[in-house]
Amino acid sequence: MAYVREKKVKGRNYYYLVKSVREGGRVRQVNLEYLGPKKPSRRHIKELRKRYD
């Protein structure tokens, strides 16, 4: 399942749609889409999840 991750770079917040994937016994996050510096609305997040699930 995809989810939104907030990442802080040089004091500014950026949002990404990410998915957890198991590779070689480890779990890593794969960036699916860059969402920008503004926090996406819940409605927009639902639409994005449908696209990637």
N, CA, C and O atoms as a GROMACS GRO file, in nm:
protein
  212
    1MET      N    1   0.084  -0.118   0.000
    1MET     CA    2   0.000   0.000   0.000
    1MET      C    3   0.088   0.124   0.000
    1MET      O    4   0.188   0.130   0.072
    2ALA      N    5   0.052   0.222  -0.080
    2ALA     CA    6   0.126   0.347  -0.089
    2ALA      C    7   0.082   0.443   0.022
    2ALA      O    8  -0.033   0.440   0.066
    3TYR      N    9   0.175   0.526   0.065
    3TYR     CA   10   0.143   0.625   0.167
    3TYR      C   11   0.227   0.749   0.144
    3TYR      O   12   0.324   0.746   0.068
    4VAL      N   13   0.191   0.859   0.209
    4VAL     CA   14   0.261   0.986   0.193
    4VAL      C   15   0.368   0.997   0.300
    4VAL      O   16   0.345   0.971   0.418
    5ARG      N   17   0.486   1.036   0.257
    5ARG     CA   18   0.599   1.055   0.348
    5ARG      C   19   0.642   1.201   0.341
    5ARG      O   20   0.654   1.259   0.233
    6GLU      N   21   0.664   1.258   0.458
    6GLU     CA   22   0.714   1.395   0.467
    6GLU      C   23   0.865   1.389   0.489
    6GLU      O   24   0.912   1.321   0.580
    7LYS      N   25   0.940   1.459   0.405
    7LYS     CA   26   1.085   1.458   0.415
    7LYS      C   27   1.133   1.602   0.433
    7LYS      O   28   1.093   1.690   0.358
    8LYS      N   29   1.218   1.624   0.532
    8LYS     CA   30   1.269   1.758   0.560
    8LYS      C   31   1.407   1.772   0.498
    8LYS      O   32   1.498   1.693   0.527
    9VAL      N   33   1.423   1.872   0.411
    9VAL     CA   34   1.550   1.900   0.345
    9VAL      C   35   1.582   2.048   0.367
    9VAL      O   36   1.507   2.135   0.325
   10LYS      N   37   1.695   2.074   0.432
   10LYS     CA   38   1.739   2.211   0.461
   10LYS      C   39   1.629   2.293   0.527
   10LYS      O   40   1.610   2.410   0.494
   11GLY      N   41   1.556   2.231   0.619
   11GLY     CA   42   1.454   2.301   0.695
   11GLY      C   43   1.318   2.315   0.626
   11GLY      O   44   1.225   2.369   0.686
   12ARG      N   45   1.306   2.267   0.504
   12ARG     CA   46   1.180   2.275   0.431
   12ARG      C   47   1.120   2.136   0.417
   12ARG      O   48   1.194   2.038   0.404
   13ASN      N   49   0.988   2.125   0.421
   13ASN     CA   50   0.921   1.996   0.410
   13ASN      C   51   0.878   1.969   0.266
   13ASN      O   52   0.828   2.058   0.196
   14TYR      N   53   0.898   1.846   0.223
   14TYR     CA   54   0.858   1.801   0.090
   14TYR      C   55   0.781   1.670   0.108
   14TYR      O   56   0.809   1.594   0.200
   15TYR      N   57   0.687   1.645   0.020
   15TYR     CA   58   0.601   1.528   0.033
   15TYR      C   59   0.619   1.435  -0.086
   15TYR      O   60   0.630   1.478  -0.201
   16TYR      N   61   0.622   1.305  -0.055
   16TYR     CA   62   0.642   1.201  -0.155
   16TYR      C   63   0.539   1.091  -0.133
   16TYR      O   64   0.500   1.064  -0.019
   17LEU      N   65   0.496   1.029  -0.240
   17LEU     CA   66   0.416   0.909  -0.231
   17LEU      C   67   0.513   0.793  -0.238
   17LEU      O   68   0.586   0.780  -0.337
   18VAL      N   69   0.516   0.709  -0.136
   18VAL     CA   70   0.612   0.599  -0.130
   18VAL      C   71   0.542   0.466  -0.106
   18VAL      O   72   0.427   0.461  -0.063
   19LYS      N   73   0.615   0.359  -0.134
   19LYS     CA   74   0.565   0.224  -0.115
   19LYS      C   75   0.678   0.142  -0.055
   19LYS      O   76   0.793   0.157  -0.095
   20SER      N   77   0.648   0.056   0.041
   20SER     CA   78   0.749  -0.032   0.100
   20SER      C   79   0.760  -0.159   0.018
   20SER      O   80   0.661  -0.221  -0.018
   21VAL      N   81   0.885  -0.196  -0.012
   21VAL     CA   82   0.913  -0.314  -0.094
   21VAL      C   83   1.020  -0.397  -0.025
   21VAL      O   84   1.119  -0.342   0.022
   22ARG      N   85   1.001  -0.527  -0.019
   22ARG     CA   86   1.100  -0.616   0.040
   22ARG      C   87   1.197  -0.660  -0.068
   22ARG      O   88   1.158  -0.714  -0.172
   23GLU      N   89   1.328  -0.635  -0.041
   23GLU     CA   90   1.434  -0.676  -0.135
   23GLU      C   91   1.545  -0.742  -0.057
   23GLU      O   92   1.608  -0.679   0.028
   24GLY      N   93   1.569  -0.867  -0.084
   24GLY     CA   94   1.679  -0.937  -0.020
   24GLY      C   95   1.668  -0.945   0.132
   24GLY      O   96   1.768  -0.935   0.202
   25GLY      N   97   1.549  -0.961   0.183
   25GLY     CA   98   1.529  -0.974   0.326
   25GLY      C   99   1.518  -0.841   0.399
   25GLY      O  100   1.497  -0.839   0.521
   26ARG      N  101   1.531  -0.732   0.328
   26ARG     CA  102   1.518  -0.599   0.388
   26ARG      C  103   1.399  -0.526   0.327
   26ARG      O  104   1.357  -0.555   0.215
   27VAL      N  105   1.348  -0.432   0.401
   27VAL     CA  106   1.238  -0.351   0.351
   27VAL      C  107   1.293  -0.213   0.318
   27VAL      O  108   1.361  -0.151   0.399
   28ARG      N  109   1.264  -0.166   0.197
   28ARG     CA  110   1.307  -0.031   0.159
   28ARG      C  111   1.190   0.044   0.099
   28ARG      O  112   1.095  -0.016   0.050
   29GLN      N  113   1.199   0.175   0.105
   29GLN     CA  114   1.095   0.260   0.050
   29GLN      C  115   1.129   0.296  -0.094
   29GLN      O  116   1.243   0.331  -0.125
   30VAL      N  117   1.029   0.288  -0.180
   30VAL     CA  118   1.044   0.325  -0.320
   30VAL      C  119   0.957   0.448  -0.344
   30VAL      O  120   0.837   0.445  -0.319
   31ASN      N  121   1.018   0.556  -0.392
   31ASN     CA  122   0.943   0.676  -0.422
   31ASN      C  123   0.863   0.654  -0.549
   31ASN      O  124   0.919   0.623  -0.654
   32LEU      N  125   0.732   0.669  -0.540
   32LEU     CA  126   0.646   0.653  -0.656
   32LEU      C  127   0.621   0.785  -0.726
   32LEU      O  128   0.613   0.792  -0.849
   33GLU      N  129   0.607   0.891  -0.645
   33GLU     CA  130   0.576   1.020  -0.704
   33GLU      C  131   0.613   1.133  -0.608
   33GLU      O  132   0.591   1.123  -0.487
   34TYR      N  133   0.670   1.239  -0.662
   34TYR     CA  134   0.699   1.360  -0.585
   34TYR      C  135   0.572   1.444  -0.583
   34TYR      O  136   0.514   1.471  -0.688
   35LEU      N  137   0.529   1.486  -0.463
   35LEU     CA  138   0.404   1.560  -0.449
   35LEU      C  139   0.426   1.709  -0.429
   35LEU      O  140   0.331   1.786  -0.440
   36GLY      N  141   0.546   1.751  -0.399
   36GLY     CA  142   0.576   1.893  -0.385
   36GLY      C  143   0.586   1.938  -0.241
   36GLY      O  144   0.579   1.857  -0.149
   37PRO      N  145   0.603   2.070  -0.222
   37PRO     CA  146   0.621   2.124  -0.088
   37PRO      C  147   0.491   2.145  -0.011
   37PRO      O  148   0.495   2.163   0.111
   38LYS      N  149   0.377   2.142  -0.078
   38LYS     CA  150   0.250   2.160  -0.008
   38LYS      C  151   0.192   2.025   0.030
   38LYS      O  152   0.195   1.930  -0.048
   39LYS      N  153   0.140   2.017   0.152
   39LYS     CA  154   0.080   1.892   0.198
   39LYS      C  155  -0.045   1.862   0.116
   39LYS      O  156  -0.134   1.947   0.106
   40PRO      N  157  -0.053   1.742   0.057
   40PRO     CA  158  -0.170   1.708  -0.025
   40PRO      C  159  -0.294   1.685   0.060
   40PRO      O  160  -0.284   1.644   0.176
   41SER      N  161  -0.411   1.711   0.003
   41SER     CA  162  -0.536   1.690   0.074
   41SER      C  163  -0.565   1.540   0.084
   41SER      O  164  -0.508   1.460   0.010
   42ARG      N  165  -0.652   1.503   0.175
   42ARG     CA  166  -0.688   1.361   0.192
   42ARG      C  167  -0.751   1.306   0.064
   42ARG      O  168  -0.727   1.191   0.027
   43ARG      N  169  -0.830   1.388  -0.002
   43ARG     CA  170  -0.895   1.346  -0.127
   43ARG      C  171  -0.791   1.314  -0.235
   43ARG      O  172  -0.801   1.214  -0.305
   44HIS      N  173  -0.692   1.402  -0.246
   44HIS     CA  174  -0.585   1.382  -0.344
   44HIS      C  175  -0.505   1.256  -0.312
   44HIS      O  176  -0.467   1.182  -0.403
   45ILE      N  177  -0.479   1.232  -0.184
   45ILE     CA  178  -0.406   1.112  -0.143
   45ILE      C  179  -0.484   0.986  -0.181
   45ILE      O  180  -0.425   0.889  -0.228
   46LYS      N  181  -0.616   0.987  -0.160
   46LYS     CA  182  -0.698   0.871  -0.197
   46LYS      C  183  -0.688   0.842  -0.346
   46LYS      O  184  -0.677   0.727  -0.386
   47GLU      N  185  -0.693   0.948  -0.429
   47GLU     CA  186  -0.683   0.931  -0.574
   47GLU      C  187  -0.548   0.872  -0.613
   47GLU      O  188  -0.541   0.784  -0.699
   48LEU      N  189  -0.441   0.920  -0.550
   48LEU     CA  190  -0.308   0.870  -0.579
   48LEU      C  191  -0.293   0.723  -0.540
   48LEU      O  192  -0.235   0.644  -0.614
   49ARG      N  193  -0.347   0.686  -0.425
   49ARG     CA  194  -0.339   0.547  -0.380
   49ARG      C  195  -0.408   0.453  -0.477
   49ARG      O  196  -0.357   0.344  -0.505
   50LYS      N  197  -0.524   0.494  -0.529
   50LYS     CA  198  -0.596   0.412  -0.628
   50LYS      C  199  -0.511   0.389  -0.752
   50LYS      O  200  -0.512   0.281  -0.810
   51ARG      N  201  -0.438   0.491  -0.791
   51ARG     CA  202  -0.355   0.482  -0.912
   51ARG      C  203  -0.241   0.381  -0.896
   51ARG      O  204  -0.205   0.313  -0.992
   52TYR      N  205  -0.185   0.371  -0.774
   52TYR     CA  206  -0.068   0.286  -0.753
   52TYR      C  207  -0.095   0.152  -0.686
   52TYR      O  208  -0.005   0.068  -0.680
   53ASP      N  209  -0.215   0.128  -0.637
   53ASP     CA  210  -0.245   0.000  -0.571
   53ASP      C  211  -0.304  -0.100  -0.667
   53ASP      O  212  -0.335  -0.213  -0.628
   0.00000   0.00000   0.00000
